[in-house]
Structures are given as C-alpha cells and as structure tokens.
Amino acid sequence: GAGVSQSPSNKVTEKGKDVELRCDPISGHTALYWYRQSLGQGLEFLIYFQGNSAPDKSGLPSDRFSAERTGGSVSTLTIQRTQQEDSAVYLCASSLAGDQRETQYFGPGTRLLVL
Amino acid sequence: GENVGLHLPTLSVQEGDNSIINCAYSNSASDYFIWYKQESGKGPQFIIDIRSNMDKRQGQRVTVLLNKTVKHLSLQIAATQPGDSAVYFCAENGNTGNQFYFGTGTSLTVIP
C-alpha cells in the first residue's frame, strides 16, 4: 500500500518568510510524528499527534513552529519567520496506534534550506 | 535527554563480508528498540525491531542482539551487499512520553 508521503520534497526560502510542510500518513494510522534531522545528526522529535488527543508539542524548538492535523489524517508543519538554523530535513512518520512499542514508518522528508 | 549513541560513526566492509553496527543506550527503562536504514535523500526505513524480553531476533540477512545488562544493541548484516550502503540508526522508546530517541547514525560503506 501507499506509504507516508511528504511535500514539497525540497523547499528553498528566504530568511524571515513562512513555510508550510505537508505530511500524508499511511491510511488508518492514528499516530503522526514530526522530526527534524540536521546534517549528519540524528532525529530530533518535534511534535506528536494521536487521534483526537491534544498533541504533544514538547519538542518544538520555539513558538515559530506549529503544527496541525486536520481530520485525523493530513498534517501541516508551519515555520514562521524562518531562520537559517531552521535549515534541515523535516521528517514525518506515522504508526498504527501510537503505541510506544510500535514501529513508526517514515516519509521521504522535506529538505528545507533557508537563505 | 536520552543518550543513544553509536560506537563508530563510519564503517567500511568488503562486499560479501558480515557487518556489525553497534549502539549504546542509556535508559534502562527502554523496552523497545528499532534499527532503521537511511539511504541518501530518503527517509529512514524500518529494518528490524526487538523488545526487551528478547535478546536476539533474526530477519532476512539481519540479526539484532540486545544486551540489557550493558545497555547495548547491535545490528548484524550477513553477506553485505552494495545496496546495504546507507546510514543506520538505532532508536529506543525510553518507555516514557511519546517520542523515540535516535542515535546519530553509523555510515556503512560496502566496497565492491
């Protein structure tokens, strides 16, 4: 079946502009995660959605970052007033029920470059 | 935060040899671990997982070993192939909160 998809695959923007990144999880998966991966680094947790519960935003680095998930499916990660240090690969993952002992499946990522 | 680290950042092996990638974790409460493979320009791809009630699990050409006593995880790849060249990450669930904790990765290069 279809995996996790993300768009755009690449995004170049100017410092100070806002960007929106989109994630389509695997159909039927109730849990959705956003991670950030800087060059040569591991994955940094950003935010977690599970069903209709309030999202876990504990990983968002600043109030310039926000995310929403509409209808329990598609999610959008928004970065306002982008800074050069926001340049990274933004990865989305989904899992069936969000259980801590359950595999997360990743999308291909969006490569963001802030000039 | 959690400390999930790898002993070697890079590893080069001859095609056909076996590869061993190691990972140390710090949270003794973690009870679920995953190995991911990430090829250039792609997202991480699930390889194999293991729960803490096991010390070994085998997949197709891959084996994961878990030593809870020393909090060590390893991934063994048999008969390594050029297509195995990638960055390999281990992840632990920390058994707390909603996130997984990822190591920085080991870059595996297979020499034809």
Interface residues (C-beta under 8 A of the other chain):
Chain A: V4 Q6 Y33 Y35 G40 Q41 G42 L43 F45 Y48 Q50 D56 S58 G59 L91 A93 G98 Q100 R101 T103 Q104 Y105 F106 G107 P108 G109
Chain B: V4 D31 Y32 I34 Y36 G41 K42 G43 P44 Q45 F46 D49 R51 F89 A91 N93 N95 G97 N98 Q99 F100 Y101 F102 G103 T104 G105
